[in-house]
């Protein structure tokens, strides 16, 4: 099964929220990062970011779901 990175999160917690959204909608996903979250609590030029990957066949649906949820998020102001 070919995996495709469909989202880059700034933190492990953000990646887990995205994974939860995908899972709740029947899309399996995994995360991939280069640094342990306890070592790098922030990102600089992508160092320490966490990728969210799905099967290639689910990539379009997953991307659309994430985009849709970002558009529906309440404005914090």
ROTORDREN-723610 format. One line per field, with one value per residue (C-alpha): residue number from 0; residue in three letters; z, x, y. Coordinates in steps of 0.25 Angstrom, whole numbers, plus 5000, padded with zeros to 4 digits. Each point is the difference from the previous one (the first is absolute). Example, Ala and Ser with C-alpha at 12.3 -4.5 7.8 and 13.67 -1.06 7.14 Angstrom:
2
k = c(0:1)
r = c(ALA:SER)
z = c(5031:4998)
x = c(5049:5006)
y = c(4982:5014)
***
This chain:
77
k = c(0:1:2:3:4:5:6:7:8:9:10:11:12:13:14:15:16:17:18:19:20:21:22:23:24:25:26:27:28:29:30:31:32:33:34:35:36:37:38:39:40:41:42:43:44:45:46:47:48:49:50:51:52:53:54:55:56:57:58:59:60:61:62:63:64:65:66:67:68:69:70:71:72:73:74:75:76)
r = c(UNK:UNK:UNK:UNK:UNK:UNK:UNK:UNK:UNK:UNK:UNK:UNK:UNK:UNK:UNK:UNK:UNK:UNK:UNK:UNK:UNK:UNK:UNK:UNK:UNK:UNK:UNK:UNK:UNK:UNK:UNK:UNK:UNK:UNK:UNK:UNK:UNK:UNK:UNK:UNK:UNK:UNK:UNK:UNK:UNK:UNK:UNK:UNK:UNK:UNK:UNK:UNK:UNK:UNK:UNK:UNK:UNK:UNK:UNK:UNK:UNK:UNK:UNK:UNK:UNK:UNK:UNK:UNK:UNK:UNK:UNK:UNK:UNK:UNK:UNK:UNK:UNK)
z = c(5000:4996:5010:4997:5009:5000:5011:5008:5014:5009:5012:5004:5006:4988:4992:5009:4999:4985:5001:5009:4990:4989:5009:5003:4985:4997:4995:5006:5002:5006:5005:4996:5007:5001:5014:5013:5005:5014:4994:4990:5005:4988:4985:4992:4985:5001:5010:5010:4992:4999:4987:4999:4990:4994:4989:4986:4997:5012:4997:4993:5010:5012:4994:4997:5014:5007:4991:5003:5015:5000:4993:5011:5012:5008:5000:5013:5000)
x = c(5000:5006:4999:4999:5002:4988:5002:5012:4997:5008:4999:4997:4987:4995:5003:4992:4988:5001:5002:4987:4992:5004:4998:4986:4997:5005:5014:5012:5012:5014:5010:5014:5010:5015:5001:4995:4989:5006:5013:4995:4988:5000:5003:5010:5000:4992:5009:4992:4987:4992:4994:4987:4999:4989:4999:5001:4986:4995:5008:4990:4989:5009:5005:4986:4995:5011:4998:4985:5003:5009:4990:4989:5009:4995:5007:5008:4997)
y = c(5000:5013:5011:5015:5012:5008:5010:5006:5003:5010:4990:4986:5005:5007:4987:4991:5010:4998:4985:5000:5007:4991:4987:5006:5000:4986:5004:4993:5008:5000:5011:5002:5010:5002:5004:4996:5010:5000:5005:5010:5007:5010:5000:5008:4999:4987:4993:4992:5001:4987:4995:4993:4989:4992:4990:5006:4995:5009:5012:5009:4997:5002:5014:5004:4996:5008:5012:4999:4999:5012:5009:4996:5003:5011:5013:5002:5015)
***
